[in-house]
Amino acid sequence: MKHYSLADGALSVSAVALGCMRLGGKSPAEADRIIKTAFEHGIQFFDHADIYGGGACEELFGQVLKANPSLRDGMILQSKCGIRNGRYDSSYEHIVASAEGSLARLGVDCLDVLLIHRPDALAEPEEMARAFEKLHRDGKVKHFGVSNHNPDQIELLRRECPFPILFNQLQFSPTNSTMIDRGINVNTAFDGAVDRDGGVLDYCRLHGITIQPWSPFQHGFFGGVFLGDERYAQLNRALEEVADAHGITPTGAVIAWILRHPAKMQPIVGTMNPDRIREIADAANVTISREEWYAIYRSASHTLP
Ligand SMILES: NC(=O)c1ccc[n+]([C@@H]2O[C@H](COP(=O)([O-])OP(=O)(O)OC[C@H]3O[C@@H](n4cnc5c(N)ncnc54)[C@H](OP(=O)(O)O)[C@@H]3O)[C@@H](O)[C@H]2O)c1
């Protein structure tokens, strides 16, 4: 598994991360197997959020860590905060309290990374920066980032924040590729030219912010998995062809497609199936060709001008 060196070498992260949103409801033995399978296959970055399973996902992960304390060595733990019942909350008090809640549930002293989960319309960047400073000063969080933020929102935060914004988690897959479509369709009247994110892909590359694609196998907004879905027959055929050519699976081909983009994105996969985790880890070592990348892109009903 390749790693990316971030924060001037202070942070080394596996190119693929395991998202723990769907860990709730698993037994401790299943959770143990899922986490160890990921770790053994080089996936050492785990993504959480205070709200996943209402806190149950972090708690279960914490149980596994408690039973296997050495797992924490070399593991990168990320959590997110700011989504509450019916509102977003990036206030100083909530950011600090939420991060402390994640630490307690995970049973660790320090989060490697904390992200602001969604842009809060009432956010005060100065307050957010103050919360980051407190958590960092208290040794509770090492690095910071955002999720679902556009460039202007990140700029507002960067103006106040003494720490680099290292990550921006965004939905991205062959079927949800608006941030790429916009660049391909510049100055045309095609739908792909519509600016939905303020140019977040190029912005993140310019500022050394790693994009973490979430839901890399889902179509729509949690519309279901496009793999094996007959509405995406052409995409599935293209993924199978690439998979066959490289000795990986179609699931793996999606990850190889994301990793082929030069932005060095870090997909957050949500499978809780150990076999799929292995398929994904294998695919992270494969570099697909330019022709294969474009064939998958076009097969997801994207046209080139
Ligand atoms: N920042 C945000 O706003 C945000 C939003 C959503 C998610 N996230 C993060 O992103 C992570 C991934 O999200 P996600 O779980 O929606 O993404 P995903 O990896 O696209 O989807 C995983 C789900 O698809 C199922 N699946 C069925 N067939 C599959 C196949 N062939 N290959 C892979 N998965 C298959 C998996 O089931 P099995 O378990 O049975 O394999 C699992 O339920 C989350 O855990 C969370 O950490 C962040």
The ligand as an ORCA input file, in Angstrom:
! r2SCAN-3c Opt
* xyz 0 1
  N     -17.835     13.425      4.944
  C     -19.028     12.997      4.656
  O     -19.989     13.775      4.515
  C     -19.248     11.525      4.497
  C     -20.461     11.033      4.021
  C     -20.619      9.649      3.877
  C     -19.576      8.794      4.196
  N     -18.405      9.299      4.678
  C     -17.263      8.399      4.994
  O     -17.006      7.613      3.865
  C     -17.014      6.240      4.214
  C     -17.497      5.415      3.049
  O     -18.872      5.705      2.798
  P     -19.832      4.583      2.235
  O     -19.832      3.419      3.140
  O     -21.114      5.234      1.878
  O     -19.047      4.218      0.899
  P     -18.878      3.014     -0.077
  O     -17.541      2.410      0.171
  O     -19.149      3.583     -1.417
  O     -20.028      1.965      0.244
  C     -19.856      0.887      1.082
  C     -21.158      0.148      1.144
  O     -21.426     -0.436     -0.125
  C     -21.635     -1.837      0.049
  N     -21.186     -2.591     -1.130
  C     -21.942     -3.463     -1.839
  N     -21.259     -3.973     -2.849
  C     -20.025     -3.438     -2.779
  C     -18.849     -3.623     -3.571
  N     -18.819     -4.451     -4.623
  N     -17.742     -2.927     -3.251
  C     -17.752     -2.090     -2.188
  N     -18.838     -1.878     -1.395
  C     -19.961     -2.561     -1.698
  C     -20.842     -2.193      1.277
  O     -21.367     -3.396      1.813
  P     -20.402     -4.477      2.499
  O     -20.034     -3.916      3.832
  O     -21.269     -5.672      2.594
  O     -19.231     -4.669      1.589
  C     -21.132     -0.985      2.161
  O     -22.415     -1.101      2.749
  C     -17.893      6.158      5.464
  O     -17.595      5.025      6.255
  C     -17.515      7.440      6.159
  O     -16.316      7.247      6.877
  C     -18.225     10.643      4.814
*
